[in-house]
Amino acid sequence: LEDDLFQSFFRITAMQSLIQKRYQAFQEKQTIGMPDNAKYEYICGEYSYALMDEAGEISSSTPSNKSVIDTIVNERAEMSGPLLTIIEAAAGYGKTCTAYEIVNKLCECDNKVIPLYIELARNREARIFRHILQNEIDNQFHNIVRSEVVIHQIKKGRIPVIIDGFDELLSKDFALGSDQFRKVESMLNTIFEMLQDKANIIITSRKTAIFSGEEFYNWIQSSRNKFTLMRI
């Protein structure tokens, strides 16, 4: 009953159609300045990933026969609890392309979800991530529903969140103990608060010490909400 109410109240068919049009516009943008017969194609590269479960146990794997998109979407489908996925790669390796492919794949394979795509490169002037989240919710859902209802559905797993360019809000002179550290702490706390029930949050970022330092794992251990972490 709750699934049916979600589909009708959130106008899921129309919303998925809008999301896929945004994906198509992104595809077309990649071929600007190229010959008329040029086509956009996502190239699946090699990758490795590690899973850390709620108990802190870590398992790693390097799949060879499954694209990174399929791995992420399948892990989401199989996970019974909240899942945080971090995709790390150097500049120019296709993190934004990967984020769009995930959004499109979710719409194609699941007619019961509405991905919320947040591109932080467009929000560099913003100072507080919580405000960015609120603004993106208002923009995507056109004030159809209150943000509290959207957050509730994020926690239920019906609205997967894709945050592209986590590092865009940080200055290059990032140093622990600085104002930048407090900004990261605020951003992560906002994300951790949503990781309940069946929430699925995906972050893309350049490789940074933020996600490999002791402070990050301390945040995970001290978080009131226990979740599985997947790093790609």
N, C-alpha and C positions, 0 to 999 in steps of 0.2 A: 504494500500500500504506500509506504514511504517512497519507494522508487518511482511509482506511478505519479505521485504528487510532485516529486522533484522534476520529472520529465515534463509535466504540463506547466507547473508554476514557473520553471526557469526557461520555458520555450526551447527545449534542448535541441530540437531539429533545426530551428532557425539560428540558434547560437553556434552550433557546429558548422553550419553553412557559412556564417560570417568568418569563423576561424579559418576555414579552409580557403576562403577567398583571400584572407590575409597571407596565407601560405603561398597561394598562387601569385600574389603581387610580389612577394619576396623572390620567388623563382624568376619572374620577369625582370626584376631589378638586377639580377645577377648577369643577365645577357645584354644589358644596355651597352651600346658601343661595339657590340659584336655583329658578325654577319647575320642577315635575316633568318637564316636556317639554323642558327645556333640554338642549342637546347641545354637547359640546366639538368645536371644529373649529380646526385649525391654519391660520393665515392666512399665505400666502407674501408676504413684503414685498420691496421692492426691495433690491438689494445690489450690491456690486462685489467683485471679488477679484483678487489678484495672486499669481502663481507665481514662486518663486525656485528655480531648479534647482540641482543639485549644484555646478555651475561658478560659481554666483553671478549668473547671468543672470536678469533680472526681466522678466516679461511680465504685463500687466494686461488685464482685460476686464470688461465690465459686461453679462452675459447678460440677455436680456429674456424669453426663451421657456422658461426652465428654472428650476424652483424651486431654492432653495439646498440643499434636501435631495438632490435628484437630482444637482446639481453635485458635492456632496461624495461621495456614494456612487459616482458614475460615475468621478470622478478616482481614487478608491481602486481601482476595478476595473481601470482602464487603466494605473495606475502599476506599473512593473516593480521599483522599489526602495522604500526606506522613505519614508513621507510624514508630515509633521507639519502639521496643519491648525489654525489659530488663528482662532476666531470672536470678533470684538470688537463690542460694542454697548453703549449706555448702559443703565442700570438700567431694567427694565420693558419692554424691547424684545423679549423672548421667547427669551433664550439657553437657558434650561432647557427650554422647550417644544421648541426646535430640537434640543437634545441628545436628548430622548426620542424625537422623530420619527426622528432618525438611527438610534438603537438599534433602533426598531421596523422601520424600512425595511431595515436590514441583515438582520434575522431573516426578513423577508418575501421578500427577493430572493436570499438566499444560504443554502442549507441546510448549508453547510460552515464556518460561523463562529459564534462565541459572543462577542458584544460584552461587554466589561467596563465597566460604567457606574460612575463614581466621582463622588459628589456631595459636594464639599468643604464645602458649607454645613452638612453633618451632622458635620463633623470639625474644627470651629473650635478645639476644645480641644487637638487634636493639635499637636505641635511639629515633627515631622520627617516630611516627605512620604513617605520610604521606608517608614516604619512604617505610614502610612495605606494605601499601596499593598499592603503585606503583609496588613493587616487586611481590606481589601476583597477581596483574592484568597481569603482564608480564608472570608469570609462568603459569597461567591458560589459558590465551588466546594465548600463544606462539607467541607473537608479530604479531598476525594476524591483529589486529587493534591497533590504537594508544590509549593510556590511556584516552585521552580526549573524545574519542568516547564511551569508556566503561563507563566513569563517566556520560556522557549524558544519556546512556541507564539505568544506575542505577537510575538516577533521574526520568526517564520515567516509572520505575517499572518493566522493563523487565529483570533486573539483580538484584534480591534480594541479600542483603549482610548479611552473617552470621559471626559474629566476636566472636569466641569462646575463653574464658579465658581473658576477659578484665583486670582482676587483675594480670595477669601473668607479665605484664610490670611494675608493681609497687613493691616497696620494702615493707617489712613487717613493717618498722618503718615509714610508711606514716604519715605525719603531715601537717596540713594546713599551708600555708605560706612557705613551703619548695620547693626544686627543684621538688619534686614529685608532688606537687600541680600544678606547671606550666606544667609538663608533662601531667597530667590529663586534664588540661585546653586546651592544644594543641590538644590532642586526641579528646576531645569532640567537639572542634571547627571544626575539620576536618570532623567529623561525621555530625554535624549540617549543615555544608555547603552542604552536599549531600541530606539533607532532603527537597527536593523540589518536586513539581508535584505529582507523585505517588510513590516516593521512599519507599522502605521497608528495614529497617535495623534492625537486631536482634543481641543483645549482650548477652552473658552469662558471669556471674561473681560470685565469692563468695560474700556472703553478706558483704557489706561494707558501711561505712558512706558516701561514695562518692555520691551514688544515693539517699540518704535520707536527706542530709544536705541542708542548706539554699542556699549555693552557686550553687548547681545543679539546683534548681528551678529558681534561678536568671538567670542562663545561658539560661534556656528554655524561660523565659519571655523576655529576652533581645535579643534572637535570631531573626534575620531578617526573617527567615523561620518559619512559624507556622506549627506545626505538632501535631498528636495525640501520646500520650505516653501510652504504655501498660506495666505494671509491673507484673511479675509472680513470 
